[in-house]
Amino acid sequence: MTIEISGSIQENSDIVVSHKKTGDSYIDVPHMHSQYEIYYNIHGAKCFMCEGRVYACNSHNLIIVPKIYAHKVFVEKGAEYERCIISVDESVIDMLSMLCQSDECFSWLTDVNLSNVGVTKLSESENNVFVSLVEKYTHIDESNDKLLSLACFIKILAFLKKCFDSPQSVKTADMEALTAAERAIVLIEQKFKTITVTDVCRGLYFSEDHLNRIFKAETGMTVKQYITVRKLTEAKKYLYLGKSAKEACFLSGFRDYSNFRRTFKNYEGYNPGNLEELTSPI
């Protein structure tokens, strides 16, 4: 069960600020955003996967996710999972950079990539300040006072900039700490465009029935369905980058265009060429 602590995610919004608490039934799938994302693990997450790389994710870790990078979280089994998520459109950052008359003000956010991962850890006092700012923003945002909302959001960004003045080195996740289903996900991520269920079973030394049983119990889907979801996330990335639906189909690992269009519509609820859906987290 997911419990909204404050705020709500609104589609097609240039700024999204949310604070969520989830019970032990939380399931995450690979997804991406057309906006910058700032992810904060209050507690409950153990690993963070981004574009195939798996990093340790401890309580009070703050992570920047670049635009259109596929990512997902691994959550401790049976744990309460609490986090804050901020998504901000590039147009907002461009506007604020112009007001500051400097691009350097947001380099901590915009310069992040796989070789320059943005991660830091908040102290207990910093955690209290950050969560308080998030809750204050969502309270103001609900009142529809746009000026006060923007002022509060700028305060959040200023706080984050100070936090990332001292970034921390990123630690690779301990693969031994992952469940069998999570190890399967990591394996799929390496070759999702071509990998088959048989390949995954061989890599983990499981029978297909056994792997599907434990995988579905943990993720809510079969291994084959998960591979399909991962390919669809990749297809959406190519669509966002301006590729045609047909190009996105084959670049993301699908072999038949008709099947791709049908699968995309079934999973996403809209046709692959409909780019307007990609302005919100995808």
Solvent accessible surface area in square Angstrom, and as a share of the most:
residue,aa,sasa,rsa
1,M,158,0.71
2,T,74,0.43
3,I,78,0.40
4,E,86,0.39
5,I,65,0.33
6,S,24,0.15
7,G,12,0.11
8,S,68,0.44
9,I,80,0.41
10,Q,99,0.44
11,E,131,0.59
12,N,97,0.50
13,S,27,0.17
14,D,75,0.39
15,I,32,0.16
16,V,8,0.04
17,V,6,0.04
18,S,1,0.01
19,H,5,0.02
20,K,34,0.15
21,K,54,0.23
22,T,2,0.01
23,G,26,0.25
24,D,106,0.55
25,S,68,0.44
26,Y,56,0.21
27,I,84,0.43
28,D,21,0.11
29,V,50,0.29
30,P,4,0.03
31,H,48,0.21
32,M,1,0.00
33,H,14,0.06
34,S,7,0.04
35,Q,2,0.01
36,Y,17,0.07
37,E,5,0.02
38,I,1,0.01
39,Y,4,0.01
40,Y,1,0.00
41,N,0,0.00
42,I,16,0.08
43,H,60,0.27
44,G,12,0.11
45,A,8,0.06
46,K,32,0.14
47,C,5,0.03
48,F,3,0.01
49,M,3,0.01
50,C,9,0.05
51,E,48,0.21
52,G,15,0.15
53,R,119,0.43
54,V,9,0.05
55,Y,25,0.10
56,A,31,0.24
57,C,2,0.01
58,N,80,0.41
59,S,50,0.32
60,H,30,0.14
61,N,10,0.05
62,L,0,0.00
63,I,8,0.04
64,I,3,0.02
65,V,1,0.01
66,P,17,0.11
67,K,45,0.19
68,I,26,0.13
69,Y,48,0.18
70,A,5,0.04
71,H,4,0.02
72,K,7,0.03
73,V,10,0.06
74,F,5,0.02
75,V,26,0.15
76,E,80,0.36
77,K,182,0.77
78,G,56,0.54
79,A,29,0.22
80,E,82,0.37
81,Y,2,0.01
82,E,23,0.11
83,R,10,0.04
84,C,1,0.00
85,I,36,0.18
86,I,0,0.00
87,S,2,0.01
88,V,0,0.00
89,D,33,0.17
90,E,71,0.32
91,S,60,0.39
92,V,13,0.08
93,I,4,0.02
94,D,75,0.39
95,M,81,0.36
96,L,6,0.03
97,S,13,0.08
98,M,150,0.67
99,L,127,0.63
100,C,66,0.39
101,Q,167,0.74
102,S,40,0.26
103,D,112,0.58
104,E,126,0.56
105,C,35,0.21
106,F,16,0.07
107,S,33,0.22
108,W,31,0.11
109,L,1,0.01
110,T,55,0.32
111,D,78,0.40
112,V,15,0.09
113,N,59,0.30
114,L,46,0.23
115,S,105,0.67
116,N,78,0.40
117,V,33,0.19
118,G,7,0.07
119,V,13,0.08
120,T,5,0.03
121,K,91,0.39
122,L,5,0.02
123,S,54,0.35
124,E,109,0.49
125,S,73,0.47
126,E,62,0.28
127,N,14,0.07
128,N,84,0.43
129,V,72,0.41
130,F,1,0.00
131,V,23,0.13
132,S,64,0.41
133,L,16,0.08
134,V,0,0.00
135,E,66,0.30
136,K,104,0.44
137,Y,11,0.04
138,T,4,0.02
139,H,135,0.60
140,I,24,0.12
141,D,40,0.21
142,E,125,0.56
143,S,77,0.49
144,N,108,0.55
145,D,56,0.29
146,K,141,0.60
147,L,141,0.70
148,L,97,0.48
149,S,7,0.04
150,L,54,0.27
151,A,54,0.42
152,C,8,0.05
153,F,0,0.00
154,I,73,0.37
155,K,115,0.49
156,I,0,0.00
157,L,4,0.02
158,A,60,0.46
159,F,32,0.13
160,L,0,0.00
161,K,76,0.32
162,K,157,0.66
163,C,13,0.08
164,F,14,0.06
165,D,98,0.51
166,S,82,0.53
167,P,85,0.53
168,Q,85,0.38
169,S,99,0.64
170,V,49,0.28
171,K,143,0.60
172,T,110,0.64
173,A,6,0.05
174,D,87,0.45
175,M,69,0.31
176,E,156,0.70
177,A,59,0.46
178,L,6,0.03
179,T,43,0.25
180,A,21,0.16
181,A,2,0.01
182,E,10,0.04
183,R,88,0.32
184,A,0,0.00
185,I,4,0.02
186,V,20,0.12
187,L,57,0.28
188,I,0,0.00
189,E,12,0.05
190,Q,102,0.45
191,K,136,0.58
192,F,18,0.07
193,K,74,0.31
194,T,97,0.56
195,I,15,0.07
196,T,68,0.39
197,V,22,0.13
198,T,62,0.36
199,D,58,0.30
200,V,0,0.00
201,C,11,0.06
202,R,174,0.63
203,G,42,0.41
204,L,30,0.15
205,Y,198,0.75
206,F,56,0.23
207,S,70,0.45
208,E,87,0.39
209,D,109,0.56
210,H,66,0.29
211,L,0,0.00
212,N,37,0.19
213,R,148,0.54
214,I,49,0.25
215,F,0,0.00
216,K,104,0.44
217,A,91,0.71
218,E,62,0.28
219,T,12,0.07
220,G,47,0.45
221,M,27,0.12
222,T,36,0.21
223,V,0,0.00
224,K,143,0.61
225,Q,77,0.34
226,Y,2,0.01
227,I,11,0.06
228,T,26,0.15
229,V,22,0.13
230,R,3,0.01
231,K,33,0.14
232,L,2,0.01
233,T,3,0.02
234,E,10,0.04
235,A,0,0.00
236,K,13,0.05
237,K,33,0.14
238,Y,35,0.13
239,L,4,0.02
240,Y,80,0.30
241,L,99,0.49
242,G,60,0.58
243,K,84,0.36
244,S,57,0.37
245,A,16,0.12
246,K,115,0.49
247,E,84,0.38
248,A,0,0.00
249,C,0,0.00
250,F,101,0.42
251,L,72,0.36
252,S,0,0.00
253,G,13,0.13
254,F,18,0.07
255,R,210,0.77
256,D,74,0.38
257,Y,59,0.22
258,S,72,0.46
259,N,58,0.30
260,F,0,0.00
261,R,93,0.34
262,R,139,0.51
263,T,20,0.11
264,F,0,0.00
265,K,91,0.38
266,N,114,0.58
267,Y,99,0.38
268,E,52,0.23
269,G,54,0.52
270,Y,30,0.11
271,N,70,0.36
272,P,1,0.01
273,G,52,0.50
274,N,51,0.26
275,L,86,0.43
276,E,119,0.53
277,E,63,0.28
278,L,4,0.02
279,T,70,0.41
280,S,9,0.06
281,P,45,0.28
282,I,24,0.12
